[in-house]
């Protein structure tokens, strides 16, 4: 018995020491990886990360991201893996369910196991970097993810799948799987029409530049503080600079020594919905496919969520057909959805394009078809400019209207193979010397040299021209003298083409109104101001304030959708009656007077930038300092976008989305770039880099990018190894 007790005691001791031993072994490995990495912080706090290998660079860049804003890194993975409710509670259950319908840990683990060795090394380094950060910062308390595993990187592998998944309506999903209708709460407060999402990308050929070098504008429109700005280099040839979505280990929009890339959201029909014919037999559901009745796949999904008394679980039985998961019930028919879900391929493409050094190499990455619905605008040091429209477009029968759910029982609606790059809208070196995309259709991407709509299936793009598209064409056409500075100025051009279309009918409505109309005299001064307006925004502009409040009010009156997605013809066709236009101007004047004392309020008094803390969702306060911003919502055609509105307790409008990162890049014998990040690099209010770019951001005053070590000299705050 005594011998047995000794054995048991030894076993117990070994068991208690095993985790500590493992942790010690891991810590030793992490420290070794850290010694292979150097992080140089410049005088804007931006991390320039160098590793001996690409994997070392990944280790260092994710460590640097965690230093700058660990909360955003973790939150992105809580969201991507369907684990947000573990941190935020019951309110996030259906958001998690939506994600888990597509993102399955077991599948991701299999993708990891079958990944090429080089990709495994990067994913291993990514997990090590995050775990080492938590190891060296025990004061940082993760909300839910206590340890990162390499396969987790596959849950957030590119830029568009998340947006594709978000097309699934949460209220409809809850109504289907939650067992009853969901009440839609009315919006509170007075809000402008919904802010258009998306981005601007412009490429200029050497023939249209003074220095005879290609230029690229990188201008994503996202929520503020959505991406980190950094550089990652290695002795294996990596040298990428740009915007990195928090938690990802590749530069999503940026450049290297030879090429640059920008992604914009497209209106490609990359997601399809199917009306299923479902019948229950016994305890199983079946769906019709041709003459067959196929059993639906039933999958149990458990969503853990935080409560006041600890963790709880909510379990769902979800259903799938060959098309994808059931997401709602429409008129008694179940609706399924199909979208691109290729995490391994997407991650390979996302990383490999950062190392492409010429057009052929970059085009080869496009042939992987791992970037779903995002367009790509490209420029390089060889003088090439290019445009690719979307990247994963399934071949489909054009006799069906793919903008609406199609009959899932009809075999003709099955997705075919992906269209090749050559079969999708694509431009290489158009004769006009420029190309662009502002989330509008591709048929104006290079003016007269654009792809022709008739040459492509209808589902390739279901969008329209936009106010920003019209604006881009205006600033690009017939110009042969572009420089970095003039391209920057074009990106901040103050013209508002939507109002150039919308205001003249308003003025005419007033001109045509009889003197007996009480609004005639009441609005005389406002009309006089708008009549002589040049349709340009500015912080001192009174007509900008009046026009934005009027356009927002009119939009509510006629229940108009976001203007940025409308063709010019639809602007004038959906403006309401002349009387409604005048009534909207009166209401806008009243609102301005009530909130600011007079309708003659300069735009900069209203439109403000404010960052009070590191919270992902900011609480704004009129009593706290803020900065005036001249540019408007892209809704009105402003290329520089600032999506702002009033919040509970505020009169002023505060921006939360739009220009988040802006860069202009010139490709020659060496690369030159200027850039700005909304607010600052750090998410910590105590950091000097929390808000040090705010003033520059508000005026479009881009700073020099320190791309080469020689540029960093004299501009270095700190150089260190991770953990030191």
N, C-alpha and C positions, 0 to 999 in steps of 0.2 A: 504493500500500500504506500509506503514511504517513497519507493522508487517511482510509482505511478504519479504521486503528488508532485515529485520533482519534474517529471516529464510534462505534466499538465502546466506546471508553473512556467517551465521553459517555453512551452508552446504559447501560453498566454503572453509572456514577455515578447516573444518573437512577433506575435500578432500585433501587439501594441507598438512595437518598434517599426513594423513594416511600412506603415504610411509615412513615418518620419524619415526612414531611410530612403524611401521613394522620393519624398519631397527634397531631401538633401541631394539626391542624385540629379533630380530635375534642376534644382537651384544651381548646381555646378555646371550643368549643360547650358542653362540660361546665361550664366555669367560668362561662359566661354563665347557664346554667341554675341553677347554684348561687347566683348573685347574686339570683335571683328567689325564693329559698327562705330562710326563717328557721326554725331549730330552737331551741326553748326547752326545756331540760331542767329539770324541777321537782325538788324536794328528795327525790323517790324515784327520780330518774334517768329518769323517763318522758318520752318525746319528744312535744312538741307542735309539729307541723310545719305551717307556713303557706307557701303558694305563691300567686303571682299567678294562676295558672291551676290547674286540676285536675292537668294534666300536671306542673306544677312541684311540686305537693304529692306526687304519686307519686314523682317524682325524690327528694324530700327524705325521705319516709318509708321508702323502701327503703334509702337511704343510712344512715338512722338505725338500721334493723334490722341492717345489715351492721356498723355500729359496735358494736352490742350483742352480736351473736353471728353472725359471718359463717359460721362452721362449720355452724351449723344451717340457715342460708339455703342454702348450697351443697349440703349433704347432702339437703335436701328436693328440690332439682332433680336431683341425681344419681339419686335414687330415682324421681322422677316421669318422667324421661326414659329410665330403664333404663340408667344409666351408673354405677351404684354399684360394680360390679366394677372399674372403672378406678381406683378409689381403695382398695377393700378387698380386691381379689383374687378368687381362684377361688370362694370361699365364696358370693359374691353373684351368680354367673353365672345361676342359675335365677330368682332374684328379678328380675334385669334382663330375662331372656327373657320372663317373665310380663308385665312392663310393656310391652315392645316388641311383644307380641302385639296391643296396643291403641293404644299411643302411637307414631305414625309421624311422624318429622320432616318428611317430604315433605308429608303431609296438614296438619300444623300450619303449614307455610310457606304452603300454599294458603289455609288459614283466615286467616292474617295478611293475605295479599294481598287477600282479599275482605272484610276487616273494615271497618266504617264508619270514616271519617276520625278521629272523636273517640277511638275505641278504639285505633287505630294510634298516635295521639299518646301515649296512656297507656302502651302497650307500649314505644314508643320511649323514653319517659322512664324507665320501669322499667329497661330495659337500660342506659341512660346512667347512671342512679344507681349501679347495681352496678359498672359498668366504671369510673366515676369514683372509687368507693371503692377499688377495687384500684389505680388510678392514683395516688391520694394516699396509699396504704398499701403501698408496695412490700415492706415487711417481712412482710405477710400473704401466705402462699403457698397459693393454691388447690390443692385435692387433685386436681382433674381439669378443671374448667371454667375455662379461661384467659380466655374472653371470652363475654359474654352477648349473645345476639341477641334482638331483640324477640319473635319467634315463640315463643321458649322459655316465655314467660309462659303460653301456652295449654296447656302440659303439666300445669299445676297450677292449674286454673281454678275449682274449687269444692271443697266439703268432702266429698262422698260418693263420687265416682267412684273415688278411691283405695281407699276401703274396699270398694267393689264389686269392684274388680280383685283385692283381697287375699282374696276368697272362693275364688279358684283355689288349690287345695292345691299347695304347692311340691313336696312329695315325689311326689305323683301326676304332676305336670308333668315332673319329672325322670325318673320311671320311664318315661313315654311317650317323651319326646324324648331321654333320655339313654341309652336302650338297655338297660334292665334294671331289676329291682326295687331299691328303696331301703330299706335297713335303718333302722328307726325306733329311735333311741336312747331308752332308758328315762330318765325324769326322775330327776334326782338330788336327794337331800335330802327333807325332809318339807315339803310345800307345802299350803296351803289350796286349796280348789276354785278354778277359774279366776276371775279378777276380771272381773265384768261391765263392758263398755264402755258408753259413752253419756253422758247428761247430764240435768240437771233444768232445766225452764223453767216459770215460774209467772207468770201475769198476773192482776192484781187490778183490778176495775172501780172507778170512783169511788164507787159506791154502797156499797162495802165498806171504804172508807178514811176516816180521820178528816178528812183535808184535802180529801176529794172530788176527788182526783187519781188517775189510773191509775198502778199500780205494776208493775214488771217485775223478775223475778229472772232473772239470766243466770248459769248455773252449768254450764259444760262439764266433763265428766269425761273427761280425756285423760291421756296421759303428761305428767309434769311438765315444765315449761320448753318446752312445745310451741308456745306462742304468745307473741308480743310484745304488750304493752299500750301503746297510743299513741293520739294524736289527730292527724287530718289535716284541714286547713282550706284554703280557697282563696277568692279574690275572685269565683269563679264559683258560690258557694253551697254548696260542700262543707264539712261540719262534722261529721265522724264520729269517734266515740270507742269504743274497745273492744279486743277481742282479735283479733289478726292472726296467722294462721299464718305462721311464719317464711318469708319469701320472696314471699308474696302481696301484692298492692298494694291490697287492699280490707279493710275491717273486716268480719270474718266474723260475729262475734257482738257486738252493741253498740247504739249509739243515736246519733241526731243531735238537733237542737233540738226536733224534733216527734215522732219515732217511735223505737221500739226493737224489736229483733228478736233472738231466741234460737233456735238450731237444736238439735234432739235427734235421735238415731238412732232410726229406726222399724223395725218388723218387717214392713214392706211387702215383698211378693214382687216386687222390682224387677229381679231377675236370674233368668233361666231357663236351664236346661240341657236339651240335646236328645240323645237317643240316635240316632245316625246309623247307617244301613245302608250300609256301605261295601264296595266290590268293586274289586279291582285288575285292570285290563286292560292288558296290556303294561307300560309303565312309568308309567302314570297311575292315579290313584285316582278312583273315581266314587261318588257318594252318591245314594241313592234319594229322590225327591220325587214323591209321587203315582205316576203311571205312568211318570215320567221317570227317566232316569239322567243326573245332571248332573256335569260334571267338577269335582273339588275344586280350589280355588285353592291352589297351592303357592307359598310365599313364603320366600325365603332371608333369614334373620336372622343377623347377625353380632354377637356380643357380645365386645367387647374386655375384657381383664382384666389386672390387674397381676400380675407375677411377680417373683421375686427378681432375675431377670436382665433385666427390662424388660417391655414390653407384649407380650401374646399375644392371639390371637383364637380363639374357638370359634364355629363356624358350624352353624346348624340349618336344616333344611328343615321349615317349619311348614305346617300345612294348615288351610284354612278352608272352611266351607260358607256358604250364605246366612244362617245363624244367627250365625256367628261362628267363632272359632278352636277347633281341637281342643285339649282341655286334659288328657284322660286316656283310659284304656281301662278300661271296666267290663264284665266278663264277656264279653269278646270284641267289644264294641261301642264305637266311638269316641264320645266325649262332646264336644259343643260348648257354648259359652256365649254368651248374648246379654245385653248390658247397655247402659245409656245411655252414649254416647260422642259428646258434642256440645260440644267445648271452646269454640268461639266463643260459642255461645249461653249456655253456663254462665258464661263470663267476663263477658259483658254483664249477665246477671242479677245476678251476684255484686257487680258495681260499682254498677249502677243502683239497687239497693235501698238502698244507703247514702245516696242523695240523695232518696229518696221522703220527702215531707213530710206525707202523710196516708194514710188507709186506701185510697182509690181508687188513688193512685199506687203504693202498695206492692202491692196486689192485681194491678195491671197487670204488675208484674215477675214475679209468680207465674205468669202466663199464658204466660211464656216456656218453662216446664217445663225448666229447666236445673239443678235441684238434686236430682235423683235421689231418694234414699231418706231424706233428712232432713226431719223435721217442722219447723214454724216456729211459735213462740209470739210474739205481737205485742201491743204496747200503744202508745197515742199520746196526744198532748196534747189531742185532742178528746174523750178519755174512752173511746175504743174499745179493746176487747181482742179478740183473735182467735187462732184455731188453724187451721193447715193441715196435713193429714196427707200427708207425702211430697210429691213434686212431678212425678215422671215415672213413671206407672203405665200400662203398655201394656195396651190392651184385649185380653182373652183369652177363649177358650171355657171356661166354668166347668164343663164336663163332665170336664175333665182335672184331675188333682191336680198343681198347679204347685209343690208342695213337694218333688217328686221329678222327676228327668229325664223328659221326655215324648218321644213318638215323633217324631223329626224328619222322618220320611218322610211323616207325615200332614199334608196341607195345612191341616187344621183347627187345628194347633198354631202356625201363623204368628202373630206379634204383629200386632195391629191398631193403629189410631191411639191416641195417648195420651188417657187420660181427661181431660176438662176439669176445671178447678178445681171447678166446680159438681157434678161427678160423684164427687168424692172427699170423704172426711170433712172437714168444715170447720165451724168455729164462729165466730160473730160476736155478741159481747155476750150471752152466755147469762144467763138470768134470775137464776141463783144468784150472779152477780157474780164468779166466778173460773173459771179454767181452768188446766190444767197438762199436762205430759207428762214422764214419767220413764222413757222407752224402753219403756213398757208399751203395751198396746193403746189405741186411741183411744176405746173405748166407755165409759170412766169419766172422760174429760177434763174434764167439767163436771158431775160427779155425775148427778143425775136428768135433766139437760138435755144430756147427751152425745149424739153421733151414735149411731144404732141399727145394730147389726151386720147385721141382716137387710136393711137398705136398700142394702147394698153387696156387690159381688162378693167371694168368699172370698179372692182373692189380694190384696185391698187391705190386709189385715193378717193375718199368721199367728202373731202373738204371743199373749201371755196377760197377765193381771194380774200384777203383781209386788209384792214386798215394799215397794219404794220407792213404787209406786203407792198401795198401801194407806196408807202413811205420809203421803203428800201429801194424800190425802183427809182423813185424820185431822186434820192441822194447818190445813186450809182450810175445813172444813165449819162452818157456823153462826157465822162470825166477821164482824163488821161494823166492826171498829175497827182495821184494819190501818194501820200507819205503815211508814216505811222500816225503822226499827229492829225492829218486830215481825215484818216479813217476813224480815229477816235472821235473827232468832231462830228463826223457823219453819224456815228453810233449814238451821239447825244444831240442830234439835230432836233430843234424844238418844235418843228411843225407838227400839227395835229390834223391829219387828213380826214378823220371822221367828222370833225366839226366843220371843215371846209365843205363837206357835203351836207351836213345837217343844219348849219346856221342859216344859209340863204333861204331855205323854205320858211324858217321861223321869221326872218325879217320880212319876207313877202306876206306871211300871214298877218303880221302887224300892219304892213302897208295897206293890205286889202281890207282890213277890219274897218267897219264904219265908225264914225266918230261917236255914235251912240253906244258902242261897246265900252263898258267901264274900264276894260283892260287897256284901251287905247292910250288914255292919258296916264294911267298908272305905270305903264311899262315903257313910256317914251324914252326916258333916260337910259334904261337898260338896253333897249334896242339901239340907241345911238352908240353906246359903247361897243356892242357886238357888231354893228354895221362896219365900223372902221377897224375892227380887230384883224390882225394878220395871221390868226390861228396858230400863234406860237405861245408855248408855255414859258413861265418864268416866275421867280419867287415874288416879284413885284406886280405881276399881272393880275388885274381885277377881272378882265374878261375870262381868263382861265377859270377862276373860281365860279363865276356866274355860269359859264358853259358846262362845267363838270356837274354842278348841282342841278342845272336844268336838264342835262342829258340823263342823269340818274333818275330824276323825278319823272321825266317823260317815259323812260324805260319801264318804270313801275306802272305808270298809267296804262301803257299799251301792252304790258306784260311781255316786253321784248327780252329775248335772250342776249347773251354777251355780244356786243357789237363787233368785237374783234374777229368773230367768225363769219361775218356777213359780207356778202358781195356789195359793191357800191349800189347796184340796182335795188337791193333789199333795204338799204338805209332809207332811201326815199319812199319805198313802198310800205314801210312799217313805222312811219313817224307819227301816226295818229292824225287826227283832223287838225286843221288850222286852229280851231278853238282850243283843242287839247294842248297844242304846242304853246299857246299863249298862257293857258292856265298853269301849265308846268313851269313856265318862266316866273309867273307870279308866286307859285308855291316855293320855287327855289329862292326867290328874293326874300320871301318871308322867313324861310329857314336860315338863310345867311344872316339876316337882321336879328333873328331871335338868338342865334348862337354866338354871333360876333359883333353885334351892335349896329351893323350896316351891311347892305348887300355889296357895298364898295370895299370889300375885304381882299387884300392881296393874297394870292395863292399860297405864298410861303407862310403866311400866318396860320393857314389851315393845315397844309400838307407837311407832316413832320416826321423826322426820324428820332426814335428814342430807344435806348437800350438800358434798362434799369438793373437787370440781374442776369444770371446765367440760365434761367428757366427756359425750357423749350417753348412754352406758351407764356408770353410776356403779359404783365399787367401794366397798363399805361396810365399815366397820371398827368393831367394838364399843369399841375403845380410844379412838376419836376422839369429839369432842363431838357430841351429837345432842340433839334436842328431843322431849319427850313429846307425843303427839297423842292426844286423847280419842276422836275419831270413828273409826269402823271402816270396813271394806269395805262397799260398797253391797250386797254379797251378802246381808247380814243385814237390809237395809231402811233403813240409815242414809242419809238424804238427803245429808248431807255425807259424801263418799266419800274413803276413804284406803286404797288397795290396797297392802297390805304383806305381806311374808313374810320368813323367814330366808334368808340367802344363804350360799354356801360360806364357812366360817370365822366365821359370826356366830350368835349365839343370839337376839339382838334382831331384831325385824321392822322392815324399812325400807320406807317407802312410795315408790312410783315413779309412781303414777297415781291418778286420782280428781279431787278438786277442784283444778283447775289455775288457773282464773280465776273469781272470784265477783264479781258486781256486783248492786246493788239500785238501781233508777232510778225517780225520781218525775217524772211529766210534768205540769207546770202552765204558768203564764205563762212560767216559766223551768224548765229541767231541773236536777234535783239528782241526785247519784249518790254512792255509796260503793262501794269495790271493794278487792280484794286479788288479788295474783298470787303463785303458789307461789314461795317463795324470794326472788326479786328480779328486777329487770328485766334486769340484765346477766349475760352468760355468762362474764365474766372474773373469776376469783377475786380479782384485785387491786383490783377495783372496790368502792367502798363500797356499791354496789347489787347485789352478787352474792347477798347473803343477808339484806338489811336488812328484808325483809318476813316472814322465816321465823317469828319469834315471833308476830307478828300472825296469820299464816296458821294456825298451830297452834291458836289459840284462837278463830278466826273474828272477829277484831277488824278489821273493814273500815275503811279510811281514806277521807277525803274526796277525791273526784275534783275536780281543778282544771279545770273545763270552760271557764269563761269567763276572758278575760284579767284581769278584776278579781280572780278567785280565785287567779291565779298570782302576783299581787303579794305580795312577801314570801316566796315559796316557789320562787324561781328560782335554780338553781345556775349556769346558763350559757346564754347566747344567742349563736348563731353561724350562719354560713352553712356549708353542707357544704364540707369541704376546708380550712376556716380554723381 
